[in-house]
Amino acid sequence: MTDTGKSTATVASANTRISRILAAGFGATTLMWLFSYLAILVPGAVIGEFFFGLALLALLMGGIVAGRADEGLGESATVSKGAARGVLVGLVSAILNLLIVASLLKSELAGGAGWIIGILAGCLVVGGIGGLIGSMIATWRTNGNWLTIFCWVVVGLTFFMIVTGGIVTGFEAGLAVPDWPNSYGHNMLLYPLSEMVADPSSGVFYEHAHRLTGMFVGLAALTLCGMLWIGDGRMWIGFLGIIVLILVIVQGVLGGLRVTGNLTMSQEAADLSPSTVLAVAHGVLAQILLAIMALAAAATSSRWRRGDLAMGEGRVSVDRQLAIALVVFLLIQLVLGAAYRHMITEFGPKTPGASHALMGHIAMAVVVAIAGVFVGLRGCSMNGRDPVFQWLGWILLIAIGLQILLGFGGLAAVMMRPEIGITADVPVWEVLVTSAHQANGALMLMVSVLMLSWYWRASPDQDVATNQ
């Protein structure tokens, strides 16, 4: 191997190792946030502490993931290297957790800065212990494609953000914090946790937690953009990372302007004009963003690079056309669904606008179901198809069935509620069903975009071979 070849291989190996630390660090922190979110949603001496314990365990597991040697990278297991990688995972998690723990500077607890230092040091220790344990476990047998894993971690984080956004809408808490980019006059990062969780019925926790999660996604998108440029090597993948970053920024601005209606730091009602249209755009763009992130994950995978996708029976051109139609139908359906959810929150479920959006949503659901079943069945049932199409086909069919059930459940829940009221009046089970319906819709769009992407990756020569 020439010196240039060795240098390129060294850089590629370094990028892969960085991707592993980022995947483990961001993944562990995402789980920490998820479990902490659940602990606050379901408080209690036993359940709440159980979820907080899972949050700590998530960081330990992140260290273990990073600490294990990877056969795909030609590594040998050493305790010192494993512990060092675990500490790096803890450092990534500590930096990300500053989005939450920085608020301790405004806490009523004595020594807020000391608490911050202690929590961050704890992240380093737990991550290091995990890395130490990981170094003693059998070696990973991977292709060393940690950039793809990091992409999927960011997809999972973005999905978590969509779920928290659905809960905000479900509890009608979208305007619980009246100002932006501040939160009740505080810098968003310094808004006291004690005020955030003081009154669950106010909706402040749901709204502010969603804002913090959005900032987490912003950091993830910025990191992902950089890694796609330096870790993949294909220019179009780098530009895909830029698109993701731009969409995340636009998404954040839309979310803020949805609350204020204009660029203002005021909390006064006279200076604010909340926008339902921007709320709908904010919700739909988040689901488009999720699908594009999943495309990045697929395109960086070893399977994508190998190509040679077996299509078996059927024509690639037909599959592409059906997949395009399904994606278009789903986008229309998502707009109608988002419009209906926000209209019933703002104006009530029986207003003309909400009724029209509901009728359109139901009609389009039939179209989406028919198109989705066609795409799903062609993916999973035709002989000789590559497993990637079979898996996506089955996932799509299952998601369609689940979406129909959740749709009926959500509609029944909304119609059974006597009137639109404040957050405390919204039944928890209604929020669970409607939010699950929204989240599953996002997954359907993601799977459909992945199906279309893989069909596009397949060779068009398949049509010629089929006709011979």
C-alpha positions as CSV (number, residue, x, y, z in Angstrom):
1,M,0.0,0.0,0.0
2,T,1.3,3.5,-0.9
3,D,1.8,6.2,1.7
4,T,-1.3,8.0,0.3
5,G,-3.3,4.8,0.6
6,K,-2.1,4.3,4.2
7,S,-2.9,7.9,5.0
8,T,-6.4,7.6,3.6
9,A,-7.0,4.4,5.5
10,T,-5.8,5.9,8.7
11,V,-8.2,8.9,8.3
12,A,-11.1,6.6,7.5
13,S,-10.3,4.5,10.6
14,A,-10.2,7.6,12.8
15,N,-13.5,8.8,11.4
16,T,-15.0,5.5,12.2
17,R,-13.7,5.5,15.7
18,I,-15.1,9.0,16.2
19,S,-18.5,7.9,14.8
20,R,-18.5,5.0,17.4
21,I,-18.0,7.4,20.3
22,L,-20.7,9.8,18.9
23,A,-23.1,6.9,18.3
24,A,-22.6,5.6,21.9
25,G,-22.6,9.0,23.5
26,F,-25.7,10.4,21.7
27,G,-27.5,7.1,21.9
28,A,-26.9,6.8,25.7
29,T,-27.9,10.4,26.2
30,T,-31.1,10.0,24.2
31,L,-32.1,7.1,26.4
32,M,-31.2,9.1,29.5
33,W,-33.5,11.9,28.4
34,L,-36.3,9.4,27.5
35,F,-36.2,7.7,30.9
36,S,-35.9,11.0,32.7
37,Y,-38.9,12.3,30.8
38,L,-40.9,9.2,31.8
39,A,-39.8,9.5,35.4
40,I,-41.3,13.0,35.5
41,L,-44.4,12.0,33.7
42,V,-45.0,9.1,36.1
43,P,-43.6,10.3,39.4
44,G,-43.5,8.2,42.5
45,A,-41.1,6.8,45.0
46,V,-40.7,3.5,43.1
47,I,-41.6,4.1,39.5
48,G,-39.9,7.4,39.2
49,E,-36.7,6.2,40.8
50,F,-36.8,3.1,38.6
51,F,-36.8,5.2,35.5
52,F,-34.0,7.4,36.8
53,G,-32.1,4.2,37.5
54,L,-32.6,3.2,33.8
55,A,-31.2,6.5,32.8
56,L,-28.0,5.8,34.7
57,L,-27.9,2.3,33.2
58,A,-28.2,3.7,29.7
59,L,-25.0,5.7,30.1
60,L,-23.3,2.6,31.5
61,M,-24.4,0.7,28.4
62,G,-23.1,3.5,26.2
63,G,-19.7,3.0,27.7
64,I,-19.9,-0.7,27.3
65,V,-20.8,-0.3,23.6
66,A,-17.8,2.0,23.0
67,G,-15.4,-0.1,25.2
68,R,-15.8,-3.3,23.3
69,A,-13.1,-3.9,20.7
70,D,-14.4,-4.0,17.1
71,E,-13.2,-6.7,14.8
72,G,-14.2,-4.6,11.8
73,L,-11.6,-2.1,12.8
74,G,-8.9,-4.6,13.5
75,E,-8.9,-3.8,17.2
76,S,-7.7,-6.0,20.1
77,A,-9.3,-5.7,23.5
78,T,-7.3,-3.7,26.0
79,V,-8.6,-2.4,29.4
80,S,-7.0,1.0,29.0
81,K,-8.4,1.7,25.5
82,G,-11.8,0.5,26.6
83,A,-11.9,2.7,29.7
84,A,-10.7,5.7,27.6
85,R,-13.4,5.3,25.1
86,G,-16.0,4.9,27.8
87,V,-14.8,8.2,29.4
88,L,-15.1,9.9,26.0
89,V,-18.7,8.6,25.8
90,G,-19.3,10.1,29.3
91,L,-17.8,13.4,28.1
92,V,-20.1,13.5,25.1
93,S,-23.1,12.8,27.4
94,A,-21.9,15.4,29.9
95,I,-21.8,18.1,27.2
96,L,-25.2,17.2,25.9
97,N,-26.7,17.1,29.4
98,L,-25.6,20.6,29.9
99,L,-28.8,21.5,28.0
100,I,-30.7,20.4,31.1
101,V,-28.3,20.7,34.1
102,A,-27.2,24.2,33.2
103,S,-30.5,25.3,34.6
104,L,-29.2,24.4,38.1
105,L,-27.4,27.7,38.1
106,K,-30.9,29.2,38.6
107,S,-32.0,26.5,41.0
108,E,-33.1,27.1,44.6
109,L,-30.6,24.3,45.6
110,A,-27.5,25.6,47.3
111,G,-24.3,25.3,45.2
112,G,-25.9,25.0,41.8
113,A,-22.4,25.1,40.1
114,G,-21.2,22.3,42.4
115,W,-24.2,20.2,41.4
116,I,-23.4,20.7,37.7
117,I,-19.8,19.7,38.2
118,G,-20.8,16.7,40.2
119,I,-23.3,15.5,37.6
120,L,-20.9,16.0,34.7
121,A,-18.1,14.2,36.6
122,G,-20.5,11.4,37.3
123,C,-21.1,11.0,33.6
124,L,-17.4,10.6,33.0
125,V,-17.1,8.0,35.8
126,V,-20.1,6.0,34.7
127,G,-19.0,6.1,31.1
128,G,-15.5,5.0,32.1
129,I,-16.8,2.1,34.2
130,G,-18.9,1.0,31.2
131,G,-15.9,1.2,28.9
132,L,-13.9,-0.9,31.4
133,I,-16.6,-3.5,31.4
134,G,-16.9,-3.4,27.6
135,S,-13.2,-4.1,27.2
136,M,-13.7,-7.4,29.0
137,I,-16.6,-8.5,26.7
138,A,-16.2,-10.4,23.5
139,T,-15.2,-8.4,20.4
140,W,-17.8,-6.8,18.2
141,R,-18.1,-8.5,14.8
142,T,-19.2,-5.6,12.7
143,N,-18.3,-4.0,9.4
144,G,-17.0,-1.1,11.3
145,N,-19.8,1.1,9.8
146,W,-20.4,3.2,12.9
147,L,-21.4,6.3,10.8
148,T,-24.6,4.4,9.8
149,I,-25.2,3.6,13.4
150,F,-24.8,7.2,14.4
151,C,-27.2,8.2,11.7
152,W,-29.8,5.8,13.1
153,V,-29.2,7.2,16.6
154,V,-30.0,10.7,15.3
155,V,-33.2,9.2,13.7
156,G,-34.2,7.8,17.1
157,L,-33.6,11.1,18.8
158,T,-35.6,13.0,16.2
159,F,-38.4,10.5,16.6
160,F,-38.3,11.1,20.3
161,M,-38.7,14.9,19.6
162,I,-41.7,14.1,17.4
163,V,-43.3,12.1,20.2
164,T,-42.8,14.9,22.7
165,G,-44.2,17.4,20.2
166,G,-47.3,15.2,19.8
167,I,-47.7,15.1,23.6
168,V,-47.5,18.9,23.6
169,T,-50.3,19.1,21.1
170,G,-52.3,16.4,22.8
171,F,-52.3,18.2,26.1
172,E,-52.9,21.5,24.4
173,A,-49.7,22.9,25.9
174,G,-48.3,24.5,22.7
175,L,-48.7,28.0,24.2
176,A,-47.9,27.1,27.8
177,V,-44.7,29.0,27.6
178,P,-45.7,32.3,25.9
179,D,-42.3,33.7,24.8
180,W,-39.5,32.5,22.5
181,P,-36.5,32.1,22.3
182,N,-36.7,32.8,26.1
183,S,-38.9,30.8,28.5
184,Y,-40.8,33.2,30.8
185,G,-38.0,35.7,30.4
186,H,-35.2,33.2,31.2
187,N,-32.6,32.1,28.8
188,M,-34.0,28.7,27.6
189,L,-31.1,26.8,29.0
190,L,-31.4,28.5,32.4
191,Y,-35.1,28.1,33.0
192,P,-35.3,26.6,36.5
193,L,-36.2,22.9,36.6
194,S,-38.3,23.6,39.7
195,E,-40.6,25.9,37.7
196,M,-40.7,23.5,34.8
197,V,-42.1,20.7,36.9
198,A,-44.0,22.7,39.5
199,D,-47.5,22.4,38.1
200,P,-48.1,19.5,35.7
201,S,-51.5,20.8,34.7
202,S,-50.0,24.1,33.3
203,G,-48.4,22.2,30.4
204,V,-45.0,24.0,31.0
205,F,-43.1,20.8,31.4
206,Y,-44.4,19.3,28.1
207,E,-43.6,22.5,26.1
208,H,-40.3,23.3,27.7
209,A,-39.1,19.7,27.5
210,H,-40.0,19.7,23.8
211,R,-37.9,22.9,23.3
212,L,-34.9,21.3,25.0
213,T,-35.3,18.2,22.9
214,G,-35.4,20.3,19.9
215,M,-32.0,21.9,20.9
216,F,-30.6,18.4,21.4
217,V,-31.7,17.5,17.9
218,G,-30.1,20.7,16.7
219,L,-26.7,19.7,18.2
220,A,-27.1,16.2,16.7
221,A,-27.9,17.6,13.3
222,L,-24.8,19.9,13.4
223,T,-22.6,16.9,14.4
224,L,-24.2,14.6,11.8
225,C,-23.6,17.2,9.1
226,G,-19.9,17.3,9.9
227,M,-19.6,13.6,10.1
228,L,-21.3,13.0,6.8
229,W,-18.8,15.4,5.1
230,I,-15.7,14.0,6.7
231,G,-16.8,10.4,7.3
232,D,-18.4,9.3,4.0
233,G,-16.6,10.9,1.1
234,R,-19.5,11.2,-1.3
235,M,-20.4,14.8,-2.1
236,W,-24.1,14.2,-2.3
237,I,-24.1,12.7,1.2
238,G,-22.3,15.8,2.5
239,F,-25.0,18.0,0.9
240,L,-27.7,15.8,2.4
241,G,-26.1,16.6,5.8
242,I,-26.4,20.3,5.0
243,I,-30.1,19.8,4.1
244,V,-30.7,18.1,7.4
245,L,-29.0,20.9,9.3
246,I,-31.0,23.6,7.4
247,L,-34.3,21.8,8.0
248,V,-33.6,21.5,11.7
249,I,-32.9,25.3,11.9
250,V,-36.0,26.1,10.0
251,Q,-38.0,23.7,12.1
252,G,-36.8,25.4,15.3
253,V,-37.7,28.9,13.9
254,L,-41.1,27.6,12.9
255,G,-41.7,26.2,16.3
256,G,-40.8,29.5,18.0
257,L,-42.8,31.7,15.6
258,R,-45.8,29.4,16.0
259,V,-45.8,30.7,19.6
260,T,-45.1,34.3,19.1
261,G,-46.3,34.9,15.6
262,N,-43.4,37.4,15.1
263,L,-39.9,38.1,16.2
264,T,-40.3,39.5,19.7
265,M,-39.0,38.8,23.2
266,S,-42.2,40.0,24.8
267,Q,-44.5,37.9,27.0
268,E,-47.4,40.3,26.7
269,A,-50.5,38.9,24.9
270,A,-50.9,42.1,23.0
271,D,-47.5,41.6,21.3
272,L,-48.1,38.0,20.4
273,S,-50.1,36.4,17.6
274,P,-49.8,32.5,17.8
275,S,-50.1,30.9,14.4
276,T,-52.0,27.7,13.7
277,V,-50.6,27.6,10.1
278,L,-47.0,27.6,11.4
279,A,-48.0,25.0,14.0
280,V,-49.1,22.7,11.2
281,A,-46.0,23.4,9.1
282,H,-43.8,22.8,12.2
283,G,-45.4,19.4,12.8
284,V,-45.2,18.2,9.1
285,L,-41.6,19.4,8.6
286,A,-40.5,17.4,11.6
287,Q,-41.8,14.2,9.9
288,I,-40.1,15.1,6.6
289,L,-36.9,15.7,8.6
290,L,-37.1,12.2,10.1
291,A,-37.5,10.6,6.7
292,I,-34.5,12.4,5.3
293,M,-32.3,11.4,8.3
294,A,-33.4,7.8,7.7
295,L,-32.3,8.2,4.0
296,A,-28.9,9.3,5.2
297,A,-28.7,6.2,7.4
298,A,-29.6,3.9,4.6
299,A,-27.2,5.6,2.1
300,T,-24.2,5.3,4.4
301,S,-24.8,1.6,5.0
302,S,-22.5,-1.1,3.6
303,R,-25.5,-2.7,1.9
304,W,-26.2,0.5,-0.1
305,R,-22.6,0.8,-1.2
306,R,-22.6,-2.9,-2.4
307,G,-25.6,-2.4,-4.6
308,D,-26.7,-5.4,-6.6
309,L,-30.1,-5.5,-5.1
310,A,-32.1,-8.5,-6.1
311,M,-35.5,-7.5,-7.4
312,G,-36.9,-10.9,-8.4
313,E,-40.2,-10.6,-10.1
314,G,-41.7,-7.2,-11.0
315,R,-40.4,-4.1,-12.7
316,V,-38.3,-1.5,-10.9
317,S,-40.0,1.4,-12.7
318,V,-43.4,0.3,-11.5
319,D,-42.2,-0.1,-7.9
320,R,-40.7,3.4,-8.1
321,Q,-43.9,5.0,-9.4
322,L,-46.0,3.3,-6.7
323,A,-43.5,4.4,-4.0
324,I,-43.5,8.0,-5.2
325,A,-47.3,8.0,-5.2
326,L,-47.4,6.6,-1.7
327,V,-45.0,9.3,-0.4
328,V,-47.1,12.1,-2.0
329,F,-50.3,10.7,-0.6
330,L,-48.7,10.4,2.9
331,L,-47.5,14.0,2.8
332,I,-51.0,15.2,1.9
333,Q,-52.4,13.0,4.7
334,L,-49.9,14.4,7.2
335,V,-50.9,17.9,6.4
336,L,-54.6,17.1,6.8
337,G,-54.0,15.3,10.1
338,A,-51.8,18.1,11.5
339,A,-54.4,20.6,10.5
340,Y,-57.2,18.7,12.2
341,R,-55.2,18.2,15.5
342,H,-54.4,21.9,15.8
343,M,-57.8,23.1,14.7
344,I,-59.6,21.0,17.4
345,T,-57.1,22.4,19.9
346,E,-57.7,26.0,18.8
347,F,-61.4,26.0,17.8
348,G,-63.0,22.7,18.9
349,P,-63.7,19.4,17.1
350,K,-67.1,20.4,15.7
351,T,-66.1,23.7,13.9
352,P,-66.5,23.7,10.1
353,G,-62.8,24.0,9.4
354,A,-62.0,21.0,11.7
355,S,-64.8,18.9,10.2
356,H,-63.5,19.6,6.7
357,A,-60.0,18.6,7.7
358,L,-61.3,15.5,9.3
359,M,-63.3,14.4,6.3
360,G,-60.3,15.0,4.0
361,H,-58.1,13.1,6.5
362,I,-60.4,10.1,6.5
363,A,-60.8,10.1,2.7
364,M,-57.1,10.3,2.2
365,A,-56.6,7.5,4.7
366,V,-58.4,5.2,2.4
367,V,-56.1,6.2,-0.5
368,V,-53.0,5.8,1.6
369,A,-54.0,2.4,2.9
370,I,-54.7,1.1,-0.6
371,A,-51.4,2.5,-2.0
372,G,-49.5,1.4,1.1
373,V,-50.8,-2.2,0.8
374,F,-49.7,-2.4,-2.8
375,V,-46.2,-1.1,-2.1
376,G,-45.9,-3.3,1.0
377,L,-47.1,-6.5,-0.7
378,R,-44.8,-5.9,-3.7
379,G,-41.9,-5.4,-1.4
380,C,-42.4,-8.5,0.8
381,S,-44.2,-11.1,-1.3
382,M,-42.5,-11.2,-4.7
383,N,-40.1,-14.1,-5.2
384,G,-36.4,-13.3,-5.2
385,R,-36.6,-9.8,-3.7
386,D,-33.7,-8.6,-1.6
387,P,-34.3,-8.9,2.1
388,V,-34.2,-5.1,2.5
389,F,-37.5,-4.8,0.5
390,Q,-39.0,-7.7,2.3
391,W,-38.4,-6.1,5.7
392,L,-39.6,-2.7,4.7
393,G,-42.7,-4.2,3.1
394,W,-43.6,-6.1,6.2
395,I,-43.0,-3.1,8.4
396,L,-45.1,-0.9,6.1
397,L,-48.0,-3.4,6.2
398,I,-47.9,-3.6,10.0
399,A,-47.7,0.1,10.4
400,I,-50.8,0.6,8.1
401,G,-52.8,-1.8,10.2
402,L,-51.7,-0.2,13.4
403,Q,-52.4,3.3,12.0
404,I,-56.0,2.4,11.1
405,L,-56.6,1.1,14.7
406,L,-55.0,4.2,16.2
407,G,-57.0,6.4,13.9
408,F,-60.3,5.0,15.0
409,G,-59.2,5.1,18.6
410,G,-58.0,8.7,18.4
411,L,-61.2,9.9,16.7
412,A,-63.3,8.2,19.3
413,A,-61.3,9.7,22.1
414,V,-61.6,13.2,20.7
415,M,-65.3,12.9,20.0
416,M,-66.0,11.5,23.5
417,R,-64.5,14.5,25.2
418,P,-67.3,16.8,26.1
419,E,-65.5,20.0,25.4
420,I,-62.0,21.5,24.7
421,G,-60.5,22.7,27.9
422,I,-57.2,23.4,29.6
423,T,-54.5,20.8,29.8
424,A,-56.0,19.2,33.0
425,D,-59.2,18.4,31.1
426,V,-57.6,16.3,28.4
427,P,-57.7,12.6,29.3
428,V,-54.3,10.9,29.4
429,W,-55.5,8.0,27.4
430,E,-56.6,10.3,24.6
431,V,-53.2,11.9,24.5
432,L,-51.5,8.5,24.3
433,V,-53.7,7.3,21.4
434,T,-53.6,10.5,19.4
435,S,-49.8,11.0,19.9
436,A,-49.2,7.3,19.0
437,H,-51.2,7.9,15.8
438,Q,-49.1,10.9,14.9
439,A,-45.8,9.1,15.7
440,N,-46.8,6.0,13.7
441,G,-47.7,8.3,10.8
442,A,-44.2,9.7,10.9
443,L,-42.8,6.1,10.8
444,M,-45.0,5.3,7.8
445,L,-43.6,8.3,5.9
446,M,-40.0,7.2,6.9
447,V,-40.5,3.6,5.7
448,S,-42.1,4.8,2.5
449,V,-39.2,7.1,1.7
450,L,-36.8,4.3,2.6
451,M,-38.6,2.0,0.2
452,L,-38.5,4.6,-2.6
453,S,-34.8,5.2,-1.9
454,W,-33.9,1.6,-2.1
455,Y,-35.9,1.2,-5.3
456,W,-33.9,4.1,-6.7
457,R,-30.7,2.4,-5.7
458,A,-31.7,-0.7,-7.6
459,S,-30.5,-1.0,-11.2
460,P,-32.9,0.0,-13.9
461,D,-31.5,-2.8,-16.0
462,Q,-33.8,-5.1,-14.0
463,D,-36.7,-4.0,-16.2
464,V,-34.8,-5.2,-19.3
465,A,-33.9,-8.5,-17.6
466,T,-37.5,-9.0,-16.6
467,N,-38.8,-8.6,-20.2
468,Q,-36.3,-11.1,-21.6
